[in-house]
Amino acid sequence: MTAAAATKPAATHELTITRVLHAPRDLVFKVWTDARDAKKWWGPRDYPATHLEMDVRPGGHWRGRLRSTENGKELGLGGVFREVVAPERLVTESSRPLLFNQPERKE
């Protein structure tokens, strides 16, 4: 490895989602942080959530599973809560999606 490669900063990806909702702030925060509520809306219509668990605190983990209504393939998602300031701010870091029902990838 060259010295330039060793000092090159790692690529970072950031996605910021901002929405204005006509709903009480406490309720919006609750449906984002209560796994039972979030499971009802998490994922697109054709890939609904079948499992979701959350440890809502800085450093706490979240993970879930979406399942295709068309072919049954599953997509695992997860991450870490970085900031939790109820009911103002929720910052998470997501990990790479995991596909279930497929051979394990070797990296």
Contacts in CASP RR format, 6 or more apart in sequence:
PFRMAT RR
TARGET T0000
AUTHOR 0000-0000-0000
METHOD contacts of the structure
MODEL  1
MTAAAATKPAATHELTITRVLHAPRDLVFKVWTDARDAKKWWGPRDYPAT
HLEMDVRPGGHWRGRLRSTENGKELGLGGVFREVVAPERLVTESSRPLLF
NQPERKE
21 28 0 8 1.000
25 87 0 8 1.000
25 88 0 8 1.000
26 86 0 8 1.000
26 87 0 8 1.000
28 87 0 8 1.000
29 86 0 8 1.000
29 87 0 8 1.000
29 88 0 8 1.000
29 90 0 8 1.000
30 37 0 8 1.000
30 87 0 8 1.000
31 37 0 8 1.000
31 38 0 8 1.000
31 40 0 8 1.000
31 41 0 8 1.000
32 38 0 8 1.000
32 90 0 8 1.000
33 54 0 8 1.000
33 56 0 8 1.000
33 84 0 8 1.000
33 86 0 8 1.000
33 90 0 8 1.000
34 54 0 8 1.000
35 52 0 8 1.000
35 53 0 8 1.000
35 54 0 8 1.000
35 62 0 8 1.000
38 49 0 8 1.000
38 52 0 8 1.000
38 54 0 8 1.000
39 49 0 8 1.000
39 51 0 8 1.000
39 52 0 8 1.000
40 49 0 8 1.000
42 48 0 8 1.000
42 49 0 8 1.000
42 52 0 8 1.000
42 64 0 8 1.000
42 66 0 8 1.000
43 49 0 8 1.000
43 66 0 8 1.000
45 69 0 8 1.000
46 68 0 8 1.000
46 69 0 8 1.000
46 70 0 8 1.000
47 66 0 8 1.000
47 67 0 8 1.000
47 68 0 8 1.000
47 69 0 8 1.000
47 75 0 8 1.000
48 66 0 8 1.000
48 67 0 8 1.000
48 69 0 8 1.000
49 64 0 8 1.000
49 65 0 8 1.000
49 66 0 8 1.000
50 65 0 8 1.000
50 66 0 8 1.000
50 67 0 8 1.000
50 74 0 8 1.000
51 63 0 8 1.000
51 64 0 8 1.000
51 65 0 8 1.000
52 62 0 8 1.000
52 63 0 8 1.000
52 64 0 8 1.000
52 65 0 8 1.000
53 62 0 8 1.000
53 63 0 8 1.000
53 64 0 8 1.000
54 61 0 8 1.000
54 62 0 8 1.000
54 81 0 8 1.000
55 61 0 8 1.000
55 62 0 8 1.000
55 81 0 8 1.000
56 62 0 8 1.000
56 81 0 8 1.000
56 84 0 8 1.000
57 81 0 8 1.000
57 84 0 8 1.000
58 81 0 8 1.000
58 82 0 8 1.000
58 83 0 8 1.000
58 84 0 8 1.000
59 80 0 8 1.000
59 81 0 8 1.000
59 82 0 8 1.000
60 80 0 8 1.000
60 81 0 8 1.000
61 78 0 8 1.000
61 79 0 8 1.000
61 80 0 8 1.000
61 81 0 8 1.000
62 78 0 8 1.000
62 79 0 8 1.000
62 80 0 8 1.000
62 81 0 8 1.000
62 92 0 8 1.000
63 76 0 8 1.000
63 77 0 8 1.000
63 78 0 8 1.000
63 79 0 8 1.000
64 76 0 8 1.000
64 77 0 8 1.000
64 78 0 8 1.000
65 74 0 8 1.000
65 75 0 8 1.000
65 76 0 8 1.000
65 77 0 8 1.000
65 100 0 8 1.000
66 74 0 8 1.000
66 75 0 8 1.000
66 76 0 8 1.000
66 77 0 8 1.000
67 73 0 8 1.000
67 74 0 8 1.000
67 75 0 8 1.000
68 74 0 8 1.000
68 75 0 8 1.000
72 101 0 8 1.000
73 99 0 8 1.000
73 100 0 8 1.000
73 101 0 8 1.000
73 102 0 8 1.000
74 99 0 8 1.000
74 100 0 8 1.000
74 101 0 8 1.000
75 97 0 8 1.000
75 98 0 8 1.000
75 99 0 8 1.000
75 100 0 8 1.000
76 97 0 8 1.000
76 98 0 8 1.000
76 99 0 8 1.000
76 100 0 8 1.000
77 94 0 8 1.000
77 95 0 8 1.000
77 97 0 8 1.000
77 98 0 8 1.000
78 94 0 8 1.000
78 95 0 8 1.000
79 92 0 8 1.000
79 93 0 8 1.000
79 94 0 8 1.000
79 95 0 8 1.000
80 92 0 8 1.000
80 93 0 8 1.000
81 90 0 8 1.000
81 91 0 8 1.000
81 92 0 8 1.000
82 91 0 8 1.000
82 92 0 8 1.000
82 93 0 8 1.000
83 89 0 8 1.000
83 90 0 8 1.000
83 91 0 8 1.000
84 90 0 8 1.000
84 91 0 8 1.000
END
